[in-house]
Amino acid sequence: MSDGNASHELLRASSISKEFNGQRVLDDVSLSLRSGQIQALLGENGAGKSTLIKILTGVYSATSGEIMVAGAPVTISSPHDAQAAGIAVVHQHGNLVPSLSVEENLLLGKPLPTRIGVVDWRAVRSRATELLERVDMAIDPRTPVQALRPDQVAMVSIAKALAADAKIIILDEPTAALVSSEVELLFAQMRRLASQGRAFLYVSHRLNEIFEIADSATILRDGIVAWSCQSRDLLTRSAVISAIVGKEKSLLETHGSIMSQKEGKQLLEGIDLRGDKVAGCSLCVNEGEIVGLAGLPDSGAEETLDLLFGRSGMTSGNVRISGQRVEIDSPRQAIRHGFAFVPKDRLGDAVVRGFSVRANITLASLERYVTDRVSRLVRRNAERRAAEKFAKRLNVKSASIDSDIGSLSGGNQQKAVIARWVATDSKILLLNSPTAAVDIGAKAEIYELLRQIAATGKGILFTSTELDEFARLCDRVLVFRGGQVVGELASDLIDEANILHLALGENVSA
């Protein structure tokens, strides 16, 4: 990060307000961003962050207020206006077309160099290589984007912003799919680009990242600026959480009742499981227990959940539920045996967009309300009552049970997905990053919901890319490396450092 004394103001948004159908969602919001600065934009889902970003990038026009870039007032009424003003945004899922190559993505929408009437691919490759060098990436520009790691996708998205000569780069949840080592690579490049005079507005629900990378913060709550901090010294965890949620969330602290292994009947046992990236994994979960599966990418942690739910083929191994051996070769069979599954990609694999909240909640238990298997008539009143019951139990906030699921915040969508499986009365919940890209308040609610579910005697297998979550939620943690469990942590030994040591093949000191 550059010296603040030598920096100058790149962006000033003054008294920004926005109304939709007479409802004010942003009220007199002001923000200042200086060259060399990495400023966090924080707030719960629904606080106004996305609306402000859309105003800064020309998706929405402000109802009132002024935007200045480098000291001059600008009118931003389209994404093209934002690009011309030097403002670019990198979204959580990237701004790239997966099926196209890196070089095609970097120059997408720009006039391509031609030679004798055809595209000069050598010139395209040269320009793409130059842009990649600016973000310190040594990859073949001809590589398809779909073949890149998540951190590489993020950096190519930033390179695309630099191709448009962006001085102000907005990063919206860029690390949602990254693990710690990949986050560090991204942060190193952000710091380097900031030292060259660019400014970043950084949105993330991962508080640990905020304290590592940000030197200032603006926090929105209910459409207003709840707190603004321009000094890194004042950027403390308690101040930030208090500003975001209005009070300290004790549920975000380390789980206080962790035991080495909860007393209860064995619910699930996996013996020498083998399959895609799983090379002889054995594990068990007792009734009422939350067991974490941790590891670096491709370690076998996430893949074990896929194996148990029949999303990938099990080549060998035994699965026992309450002592009885069961065969699982498909998700349908897994559900029949009492498994539930919450995938990492909420939007791609869990939420059924265009369906109501009601339909999303009752999706896995709809057979209970079918009156005739031929006509497939559904007892809608009974289905509605069930959906309302589980929405209330998991505190899913929506205008109506018939609202489109897409109208809900990320946290409420995730709670609806969990409600779907609670409604089936599943015995074993397999959860892959269930709090990914949800706000702090929703995260705390989901932690508490999972503890309540476990308290009823269910078993939970949990994995996450956020290593600090294991200590907050799990009774035990199994650490994976090379498709196998290489260590088990319990009680005070569950922390990020010990998980990483085991994941990297190192010893943990007691």
C-alpha positions as CSV (number, residue, x, y, z in Angstrom):
1,M,0.0,0.0,0.0
2,S,1.3,3.4,-0.9
3,D,2.1,6.2,1.5
4,G,-1.1,8.0,2.3
5,N,0.7,11.4,2.3
6,A,1.5,11.0,-1.4
7,S,-1.9,9.7,-2.4
8,H,-4.7,11.7,-3.9
9,E,-8.5,11.2,-4.0
10,L,-9.5,9.1,-6.9
11,L,-13.2,8.6,-6.1
12,R,-15.7,10.6,-4.0
13,A,-19.3,9.5,-3.8
14,S,-21.3,12.3,-2.0
15,S,-24.8,12.0,-0.5
16,I,-25.8,9.1,-2.7
17,S,-29.5,8.0,-2.4
18,K,-31.4,5.5,-4.3
19,E,-35.2,4.7,-4.3
20,F,-37.1,1.8,-5.8
21,N,-40.8,2.3,-6.1
22,G,-40.8,4.9,-3.4
23,Q,-38.7,2.8,-1.0
24,R,-35.3,4.3,-0.1
25,V,-32.6,1.6,-0.1
26,L,-29.6,4.0,0.1
27,D,-29.9,7.2,2.1
28,D,-27.2,9.9,1.9
29,V,-24.3,7.5,1.5
30,S,-20.8,9.1,1.1
31,L,-17.5,7.3,0.4
32,S,-14.0,8.5,-0.4
33,L,-11.2,6.4,-2.0
34,R,-7.7,7.5,-2.5
35,S,-4.9,6.2,-4.8
36,G,-3.0,3.4,-3.2
37,Q,-5.8,2.6,-0.9
38,I,-7.6,-0.8,-0.3
39,Q,-10.8,0.0,1.4
40,A,-13.3,-2.5,2.7
41,L,-17.0,-2.1,1.9
42,L,-18.9,-4.1,4.5
43,G,-22.4,-4.7,5.7
44,E,-25.0,-7.5,6.0
45,N,-26.8,-8.7,2.9
46,G,-29.5,-6.1,2.2
47,A,-27.4,-3.3,3.8
48,G,-27.0,-1.5,0.4
49,K,-23.5,-2.7,-0.8
50,S,-24.7,-4.1,-4.1
51,T,-26.9,-1.1,-4.8
52,L,-23.9,1.2,-4.2
53,I,-21.6,-0.8,-6.4
54,K,-24.2,-0.9,-9.2
55,I,-24.5,2.9,-9.0
56,L,-20.7,3.3,-9.1
57,T,-20.5,1.0,-12.1
58,G,-23.5,2.4,-14.1
59,V,-26.0,-0.5,-13.6
60,Y,-28.3,1.9,-11.7
61,S,-28.5,5.6,-11.7
62,A,-28.6,7.3,-8.3
63,T,-31.8,9.1,-7.3
64,S,-29.6,11.9,-5.9
65,G,-26.0,12.6,-5.1
66,E,-22.8,13.2,-6.9
67,I,-19.8,11.1,-8.0
68,M,-16.4,12.7,-8.6
69,V,-13.4,10.9,-10.2
70,A,-9.9,12.5,-9.7
71,G,-11.6,15.7,-8.5
72,A,-14.0,16.1,-11.5
73,P,-17.7,15.4,-11.4
74,V,-18.8,12.5,-13.7
75,T,-22.2,11.2,-14.8
76,I,-22.3,7.4,-14.7
77,S,-25.5,6.2,-16.3
78,S,-24.1,3.0,-18.0
79,P,-21.3,0.5,-17.5
80,H,-19.6,2.2,-20.5
81,D,-19.6,5.5,-18.5
82,A,-18.0,3.8,-15.6
83,Q,-15.4,2.2,-17.8
84,A,-14.6,5.6,-19.3
85,A,-14.3,7.0,-15.8
86,G,-11.7,4.3,-14.9
87,I,-14.0,2.2,-12.7
88,A,-14.2,-1.6,-13.1
89,V,-15.8,-4.3,-11.0
90,V,-14.7,-8.0,-10.6
91,H,-17.6,-10.0,-9.3
92,Q,-17.6,-13.1,-7.2
93,H,-18.0,-15.5,-10.1
94,G,-15.7,-13.4,-12.4
95,N,-16.4,-11.4,-15.4
96,L,-15.1,-14.0,-17.8
97,V,-16.6,-16.4,-20.4
98,P,-15.4,-19.9,-19.3
99,S,-15.5,-21.4,-22.8
100,L,-13.3,-18.7,-24.3
101,S,-9.5,-18.5,-23.9
102,V,-7.7,-16.1,-21.6
103,E,-6.7,-13.9,-24.5
104,E,-10.2,-13.8,-26.0
105,N,-11.6,-12.8,-22.6
106,L,-9.0,-10.0,-22.1
107,L,-9.8,-8.4,-25.4
108,L,-13.6,-9.2,-25.5
109,G,-15.5,-6.2,-26.6
110,K,-12.5,-4.4,-28.0
111,P,-11.4,-4.0,-31.6
112,L,-9.1,-6.9,-32.4
113,P,-5.9,-6.3,-34.4
114,T,-6.2,-7.6,-38.0
115,R,-3.8,-8.4,-40.7
116,I,-4.9,-8.7,-44.3
117,G,-8.5,-8.7,-43.2
118,V,-8.2,-11.5,-40.6
119,V,-7.6,-11.4,-36.9
120,D,-3.9,-11.2,-36.1
121,W,-3.7,-13.7,-33.3
122,R,0.0,-13.2,-32.8
123,A,-0.8,-9.5,-31.9
124,V,-3.7,-10.6,-29.7
125,R,-1.4,-13.0,-27.9
126,S,1.2,-10.3,-27.4
127,R,-1.3,-7.9,-26.0
128,A,-2.8,-10.5,-23.7
129,T,0.7,-11.5,-22.5
130,E,1.5,-7.9,-21.7
131,L,-1.7,-7.6,-19.6
132,L,-1.0,-10.8,-17.8
133,E,2.5,-9.6,-16.9
134,R,1.0,-6.5,-15.3
135,V,-0.7,-8.9,-12.7
136,D,2.4,-11.1,-12.6
137,M,0.8,-14.1,-14.2
138,A,2.9,-16.5,-16.3
139,I,0.2,-18.5,-18.1
140,D,-0.4,-19.4,-21.7
141,P,-3.0,-16.8,-23.0
142,R,-4.5,-19.6,-25.2
143,T,-5.6,-21.5,-22.0
144,P,-9.4,-21.8,-21.7
145,V,-10.7,-19.9,-18.7
146,Q,-12.5,-23.0,-17.5
147,A,-9.2,-24.7,-17.0
148,L,-7.9,-22.1,-14.6
149,R,-7.8,-22.3,-10.8
150,P,-10.2,-19.9,-9.0
151,D,-7.3,-17.6,-8.0
152,Q,-6.1,-17.4,-11.6
153,V,-9.7,-16.5,-12.7
154,A,-9.7,-13.7,-10.2
155,M,-6.3,-12.3,-11.4
156,V,-7.3,-12.6,-15.1
157,S,-10.5,-10.6,-14.2
158,I,-8.3,-7.9,-12.7
159,A,-6.1,-8.0,-15.8
160,K,-9.2,-7.4,-17.8
161,A,-9.9,-4.4,-15.6
162,L,-6.4,-3.1,-16.3
163,A,-7.0,-3.6,-20.0
164,A,-9.7,-0.9,-19.7
165,D,-7.2,1.3,-17.9
166,A,-9.2,1.1,-14.6
167,K,-7.7,3.1,-11.7
168,I,-10.5,2.1,-9.3
169,I,-11.2,-1.6,-9.1
170,I,-14.1,-3.0,-7.1
171,L,-13.7,-6.6,-5.9
172,D,-17.0,-8.2,-5.0
173,E,-16.4,-11.4,-3.0
174,P,-13.4,-12.4,-5.1
175,T,-12.2,-15.0,-2.6
176,A,-15.4,-16.9,-2.0
177,A,-14.0,-20.0,-3.8
178,L,-10.4,-19.6,-2.7
179,V,-8.4,-21.3,0.0
180,S,-5.8,-19.5,2.1
181,S,-2.8,-20.0,-0.2
182,E,-4.7,-18.7,-3.2
183,V,-6.0,-15.7,-1.2
184,E,-2.4,-14.8,-0.3
185,L,-1.5,-14.8,-4.0
186,L,-4.4,-12.5,-4.8
187,F,-3.6,-10.1,-1.9
188,A,0.1,-9.9,-3.0
189,Q,-1.0,-8.7,-6.4
190,M,-3.5,-6.3,-4.9
191,R,-0.8,-4.7,-2.7
192,R,1.5,-4.4,-5.7
193,L,-1.1,-2.7,-7.9
194,A,-2.1,-0.4,-5.0
195,S,1.5,0.6,-4.6
196,Q,1.4,1.7,-8.2
197,G,-1.4,4.1,-7.4
198,R,-4.6,2.1,-8.1
199,A,-7.3,1.9,-5.5
200,F,-9.5,-1.1,-4.5
201,L,-12.9,-1.2,-3.0
202,Y,-13.0,-4.7,-1.5
203,V,-16.2,-6.5,-0.5
204,S,-16.0,-9.7,1.6
205,H,-17.8,-11.5,4.3
206,R,-14.5,-13.0,5.5
207,L,-13.5,-10.7,8.4
208,N,-10.1,-12.2,8.8
209,E,-9.3,-11.1,5.2
210,I,-10.5,-7.6,5.9
211,F,-8.0,-7.1,8.7
212,E,-5.2,-8.5,6.6
213,I,-5.7,-6.5,3.4
214,A,-7.8,-3.4,4.1
215,D,-6.4,-0.1,5.4
216,S,-9.8,1.6,5.7
217,A,-13.5,0.7,5.8
218,T,-16.9,1.9,5.0
219,I,-19.7,0.0,6.7
220,L,-23.4,0.2,5.5
221,R,-26.4,-0.8,7.6
222,D,-29.9,-0.5,6.4
223,G,-28.9,1.8,3.6
224,I,-26.9,4.3,5.6
225,V,-23.2,4.7,6.5
226,A,-23.1,3.1,10.0
227,W,-19.3,3.6,10.4
228,S,-16.4,4.9,8.3
229,C,-12.7,4.4,9.3
230,Q,-9.7,5.8,7.5
231,S,-7.1,4.6,10.0
232,R,-5.9,1.0,10.0
233,D,-5.2,1.3,13.7
234,L,-9.0,1.8,14.4
235,L,-10.0,-1.2,12.2
236,T,-10.6,-3.7,15.0
237,R,-12.8,-6.8,15.0
238,S,-15.1,-5.5,17.8
239,A,-15.6,-2.1,16.1
240,V,-16.3,-3.7,12.7
241,I,-18.8,-6.3,14.0
242,S,-20.6,-3.8,16.1
243,A,-21.0,-1.5,13.2
244,I,-22.2,-4.2,10.8
245,V,-24.8,-5.9,13.0
246,G,-25.3,-3.2,15.7
247,K,-23.9,-5.5,18.4
248,E,-21.2,-8.0,19.1
249,K,-22.1,-11.5,17.7
250,S,-20.8,-13.9,20.3
251,L,-21.9,-16.8,18.0
252,L,-19.0,-15.9,15.7
253,E,-16.5,-16.7,18.4
254,T,-14.9,-20.1,19.0
255,H,-17.4,-22.9,19.8
256,G,-17.2,-23.2,23.6
257,S,-18.5,-26.7,24.2
258,I,-16.2,-28.7,22.0
259,M,-15.5,-32.2,23.3
260,S,-13.1,-34.8,21.8
261,Q,-16.0,-37.0,20.8
262,K,-19.6,-36.5,21.9
263,E,-21.1,-39.5,23.8
264,G,-23.8,-41.0,21.6
265,K,-24.5,-43.9,19.4
266,Q,-22.4,-44.2,16.3
267,L,-24.5,-42.9,13.4
268,L,-22.2,-43.1,10.4
269,E,-19.1,-45.1,9.7
270,G,-17.1,-45.0,6.5
271,I,-14.5,-47.7,6.1
272,D,-11.6,-47.4,3.6
273,L,-13.7,-45.3,1.2
274,R,-12.1,-44.9,-2.3
275,G,-13.1,-42.9,-5.3
276,D,-12.3,-39.6,-7.1
277,K,-9.4,-38.1,-5.1
278,V,-10.3,-40.2,-2.1
279,A,-7.7,-42.9,-1.4
280,G,-8.7,-44.9,1.6
281,C,-10.6,-42.6,3.9
282,S,-12.1,-43.9,7.2
283,L,-14.3,-41.8,9.4
284,C,-17.2,-41.9,11.9
285,V,-19.9,-39.5,13.2
286,N,-21.8,-40.0,16.4
287,E,-25.4,-38.8,17.1
288,G,-25.3,-35.1,17.9
289,E,-21.8,-34.6,16.6
290,I,-20.5,-32.0,14.1
291,V,-17.3,-33.3,12.4
292,G,-15.2,-31.1,10.2
293,L,-13.4,-32.3,7.1
294,A,-10.6,-30.0,6.4
295,G,-7.8,-29.8,3.8
296,L,-6.3,-28.0,0.9
297,P,-8.0,-28.2,-2.6
298,D,-8.1,-31.7,-4.0
299,S,-7.1,-33.1,-0.6
300,G,-10.2,-35.4,-0.5
301,A,-12.2,-33.4,2.1
302,E,-14.9,-32.1,-0.2
303,E,-14.6,-35.2,-2.4
304,T,-15.5,-37.4,0.5
305,L,-18.9,-35.6,0.9
306,D,-19.5,-36.1,-2.8
307,L,-18.7,-39.8,-2.4
308,L,-21.0,-40.2,0.5
309,F,-23.9,-38.5,-1.3
310,G,-23.4,-40.5,-4.5
311,R,-22.4,-37.5,-6.6
312,S,-19.3,-39.3,-7.6
313,G,-18.7,-43.1,-7.8
314,M,-17.3,-45.1,-4.9
315,T,-14.8,-47.7,-6.3
316,S,-14.6,-49.5,-2.9
317,G,-15.3,-49.2,0.8
318,N,-18.1,-49.7,3.2
319,V,-20.7,-47.3,4.5
320,R,-22.6,-48.2,7.7
321,I,-25.5,-46.2,9.1
322,S,-26.4,-47.2,12.7
323,G,-24.4,-50.3,12.2
324,Q,-26.1,-51.4,9.0
325,R,-24.2,-51.6,5.8
326,V,-25.8,-49.6,3.0
327,E,-25.0,-49.2,-0.7
328,I,-24.8,-45.7,-2.2
329,D,-24.4,-45.2,-5.9
330,S,-26.6,-42.1,-6.5
331,P,-27.9,-39.1,-4.7
332,R,-31.4,-40.7,-4.8
333,Q,-30.1,-43.7,-2.9
334,A,-28.2,-41.5,-0.4
335,I,-31.4,-39.5,0.4
336,R,-33.3,-42.8,0.8
337,H,-30.7,-43.8,3.5
338,G,-31.1,-40.5,5.4
339,F,-28.4,-38.3,3.9
340,A,-28.8,-34.6,3.1
341,F,-26.4,-32.5,1.1
342,V,-25.8,-28.7,0.9
343,P,-23.3,-28.0,-2.0
344,K,-20.7,-25.3,-2.1
345,D,-22.2,-23.6,-5.2
346,R,-25.5,-22.4,-3.8
347,L,-26.7,-20.7,-7.0
348,G,-25.5,-23.4,-9.4
349,D,-26.3,-26.6,-7.5
350,A,-28.8,-25.8,-4.7
351,V,-31.2,-22.9,-5.2
352,V,-33.8,-23.5,-8.0
353,R,-34.0,-20.0,-9.5
354,G,-37.4,-18.9,-10.7
355,F,-39.1,-21.1,-8.1
356,S,-40.8,-19.8,-4.9
357,V,-39.4,-20.0,-1.4
358,R,-42.1,-22.6,-0.7
359,A,-41.1,-24.8,-3.7
360,N,-37.4,-24.6,-2.8
361,I,-38.1,-25.7,0.8
362,T,-40.4,-28.6,-0.1
363,L,-38.4,-29.8,-3.1
364,A,-36.8,-32.8,-1.4
365,S,-39.9,-33.8,0.6
366,L,-42.6,-33.1,-2.0
367,E,-43.6,-36.8,-2.3
368,R,-45.2,-36.5,1.2
369,Y,-47.8,-34.2,-0.3
370,V,-48.5,-36.0,-3.6
371,T,-52.1,-37.5,-3.5
372,D,-51.8,-39.7,-6.5
373,R,-48.6,-41.0,-8.1
374,V,-50.1,-41.0,-11.6
375,S,-51.7,-37.6,-11.7
376,R,-49.0,-36.1,-9.4
377,L,-51.5,-33.9,-7.7
378,V,-50.1,-32.1,-4.7
379,R,-51.9,-31.2,-1.4
380,R,-50.9,-27.5,-1.7
381,N,-52.3,-26.4,1.7
382,A,-50.3,-29.1,3.5
383,E,-47.2,-28.3,1.4
384,R,-47.6,-24.6,2.2
385,R,-48.1,-25.3,6.0
386,A,-44.9,-27.4,6.0
387,A,-42.9,-24.7,4.1
388,E,-44.1,-22.0,6.5
389,K,-43.2,-24.2,9.5
390,F,-39.7,-24.9,8.3
391,A,-39.1,-21.3,7.1
392,K,-40.1,-20.1,10.5
393,R,-38.0,-22.7,12.3
394,L,-34.9,-21.6,10.3
395,N,-35.8,-17.9,10.3
396,V,-36.0,-17.6,6.5
397,K,-36.9,-14.0,6.0
398,S,-39.1,-13.3,2.9
399,A,-42.0,-11.1,2.0
400,S,-44.1,-14.2,1.4
401,I,-43.5,-18.0,1.3
402,D,-44.5,-17.6,-2.4
403,S,-41.8,-15.0,-3.1
404,D,-39.3,-15.9,-5.8
405,I,-36.2,-17.4,-4.1
406,G,-34.1,-14.9,-6.1
407,S,-35.6,-12.0,-4.1
408,L,-34.0,-13.3,-0.9
409,S,-30.5,-12.4,0.4
410,G,-27.8,-15.0,0.1
411,G,-28.1,-15.9,3.8
412,N,-31.8,-16.4,3.6
413,Q,-31.4,-18.5,0.4
414,Q,-28.9,-20.7,2.2
415,K,-31.2,-21.1,5.2
416,A,-34.0,-22.1,2.8
417,V,-31.7,-24.8,1.3
418,I,-30.9,-26.1,4.8
419,A,-34.6,-26.0,5.6
420,R,-35.2,-28.2,2.6
421,W,-33.2,-31.0,4.2
422,V,-34.5,-30.4,7.8
423,A,-37.9,-31.0,6.3
424,T,-36.9,-34.5,5.1
425,D,-35.8,-35.4,8.7
426,S,-32.5,-36.6,7.3
427,K,-30.2,-38.3,9.8
428,I,-26.9,-37.1,8.4
429,L,-26.2,-33.7,6.9
430,L,-23.3,-33.3,4.5
431,L,-22.4,-29.5,4.3
432,N,-19.9,-28.0,1.9
433,S,-19.2,-24.4,2.8
434,P,-22.8,-23.7,4.0
435,T,-21.9,-20.1,5.0
436,A,-20.0,-19.1,1.8
437,A,-20.8,-15.5,0.7
438,V,-23.4,-14.8,3.4
439,D,-23.2,-11.9,5.8
440,I,-22.0,-12.0,9.4
441,G,-25.5,-12.0,10.9
442,A,-26.7,-14.9,8.7
443,K,-23.4,-16.7,9.3
444,A,-24.1,-16.6,13.1
445,E,-27.7,-17.8,12.6
446,I,-26.5,-20.7,10.4
447,Y,-23.9,-21.7,13.1
448,E,-26.7,-21.7,15.7
449,L,-29.1,-23.6,13.5
450,L,-26.5,-26.3,12.8
451,R,-25.9,-26.7,16.6
452,Q,-29.6,-27.0,17.2
453,I,-29.9,-29.6,14.5
454,A,-27.0,-31.6,16.0
455,A,-28.6,-31.3,19.4
456,T,-31.6,-33.3,18.1
457,G,-29.3,-36.3,17.5
458,K,-28.5,-35.7,13.9
459,G,-24.9,-36.1,12.6
460,I,-23.2,-33.4,10.6
461,L,-20.1,-33.6,8.3
462,F,-18.9,-30.1,7.6
463,T,-16.2,-28.6,5.3
464,S,-15.3,-25.1,4.4
465,T,-12.7,-23.0,2.6
466,E,-12.7,-20.7,5.7
467,L,-10.4,-22.5,8.1
468,D,-11.5,-20.4,11.1
469,E,-15.0,-21.8,10.8
470,F,-13.9,-25.3,12.1
471,A,-13.0,-24.0,15.5
472,R,-16.3,-22.1,15.8
473,L,-18.5,-25.1,14.9
474,C,-16.9,-28.5,15.1
475,D,-16.5,-31.0,17.8
476,R,-13.8,-32.8,15.9
477,V,-11.9,-32.1,12.7
478,L,-10.4,-34.7,10.4
479,V,-7.6,-33.2,8.2
480,F,-7.1,-34.6,4.7
481,R,-4.0,-34.9,2.5
482,G,-3.7,-36.9,-0.6
483,G,-7.2,-38.4,-0.3
484,Q,-6.6,-39.7,3.2
485,V,-7.2,-38.6,6.8
486,V,-3.7,-37.6,8.1
487,G,-4.8,-36.3,11.5
488,E,-7.6,-35.6,13.9
489,L,-8.0,-32.4,16.0
490,A,-10.2,-31.8,18.9
491,S,-10.8,-29.2,21.7
492,D,-8.2,-26.5,21.9
493,L,-6.1,-28.0,19.1
494,I,-8.7,-27.0,16.5
495,D,-7.3,-23.9,14.9
496,E,-6.2,-22.6,11.5
497,A,-2.5,-23.1,12.1
498,N,-2.8,-26.8,13.2
499,I,-5.1,-27.6,10.3
500,L,-2.6,-26.1,7.8
501,H,0.3,-27.9,9.5
502,L,-1.4,-31.3,9.0
503,A,-2.7,-30.5,5.6
504,L,0.9,-29.7,4.5
505,G,2.3,-32.9,6.0
506,E,3.8,-31.2,9.1
507,N,3.5,-32.1,12.8
508,V,1.3,-30.4,15.3
509,S,2.7,-29.5,18.7
510,A,0.4,-30.4,21.6
